[in-house]
Amino acid sequence: MVTEACKKNHITVNGQVAKPSKEVFPTDKITFRKDQITQIITVLEIPPNRVGAKLVDMYRKDETPAEAFQHLELLKLSKAHYRKTGDGRPTKKDRRDLDEFGNETNDNEAE
C-alpha cells in the first residue's frame, strides 16, 4: 500500500517526492495524505529491529495540525446532515420539518 503511494508520488520526505526504496533518517519529515488530511510525521529515531504497532509511536512524532482533524470532524458531521442517496423524495413530514427549521432561523433574526 505504501509502495503504491510512493509510486504515485503521494509521499514526500523533506519536501521531495519519495521512491519506495527511499531511506529515512532521524529528523526527516514525512508528509502524506490519509483520510482527507495531510499528515506530517517526524522521524525521531530508527528502531534497531522490527517493532510492534504499539511501539511505533516511540520512534515518531505526529506534527499534523489539530485544525486538520477538526476539519475532518466537520466533514463527517456535514455528510450525516444530508439525506442518504436512495431515500427518495422528501415526505410531506420532512418538508414541514424543513419549513419549520427555516422559520425558526428567520424568527431568531427578527429578534
C-alpha positions in Angstrom: 0.0 0.0 0.0 2.8 2.4 0.9 4.8 1.3 -2.1 1.9 2.2 -4.4 1.5 5.6 -2.7 5.2 6.2 -3.3 4.9 5.2 -7.0 2.0 7.7 -7.4 4.1 10.5 -5.8 1.8 10.8 -2.8 4.5 10.7 -0.2 7.3 13.3 0.3 10.3 13.2 2.6 11.7 16.6 3.5 9.7 18.2 0.7 11.0 15.8 -2.1 8.9 13.1 -3.6 10.0 9.7 -2.2 10.6 6.5 -4.0 9.7 3.2 -2.3 13.4 2.5 -1.6 14.0 5.9 0.0 15.9 5.6 3.2 14.8 7.8 6.1 16.9 9.2 8.9 16.2 10.8 12.3 14.8 14.3 11.9 13.3 13.6 8.5 9.8 14.9 7.9 7.4 12.6 6.1 4.3 14.1 4.5 1.4 12.1 3.2 -2.4 12.3 2.7 -4.7 9.9 4.6 -8.5 10.2 5.2 -8.6 13.7 3.6 -5.9 15.0 6.0 -2.3 15.9 5.0 -0.4 14.4 7.8 3.2 15.3 8.9 5.4 12.8 10.7 8.9 13.5 12.0 11.2 10.5 12.5 12.7 10.7 16.0 14.8 7.5 15.8 15.2 4.4 13.7 14.5 1.2 15.7 17.2 -1.4 15.8 14.7 -4.2 14.9 11.2 -4.5 13.8 8.7 -3.4 16.4 5.0 -3.9 17.1 2.5 -1.3 16.1 2.0 -0.2 19.8 5.7 0.8 20.0 6.0 2.7 16.7 4.9 6.0 18.5 8.2 5.9 20.4 10.1 6.4 17.2 8.0 9.1 15.5 6.3 12.4 16.3 3.0 13.4 14.7 3.1 17.1 13.8 -0.3 17.2 12.0 -2.1 20.4 12.9 -5.1 20.0 15.2 -7.2 22.1 12.7 -6.9 19.3 10.2 -8.6 16.8 12.5 -11.3 19.3 13.4 -11.9 19.9 9.7 -12.4 16.1 9.3 -14.9 16.0 12.1 -16.9 18.8 10.4 -16.8 16.9 7.1 -18.3 13.8 8.9 -21.0 15.9 10.5 -21.9 17.6 7.3 -22.2 14.3 5.5 -24.5 13.0 8.2 -26.8 16.1 7.8 -27.8 15.3 4.2 -30.3 12.6 3.2 -28.8 9.3 2.1 -28.9 8.6 -1.5 -31.7 6.2 -2.4 -34.0 7.6 0.2 -36.2 9.0 -2.5 -38.1 12.3 -2.4 -38.7 14.0 1.0 -42.0 13.1 2.5 -44.6 15.7 3.5 -43.4 15.5 7.1 -39.8 16.1 6.0 -40.9 19.1 4.1 -42.8 20.5 7.1 -39.8 19.9 9.3 -37.6 21.8 6.9 -40.1 24.7 6.7 -40.2 24.9 10.5 -36.4 24.9 10.7 -36.3 27.7 8.1 -38.9 29.7 10.0 -37.1 29.3 13.3 -33.9 30.8 11.9 -35.9 33.7 10.4 -37.7 34.3 13.8 -34.3 34.5 15.6 -33.0 37.0 13.1 -36.1 39.3 13.6 -35.4 39.5 17.4 
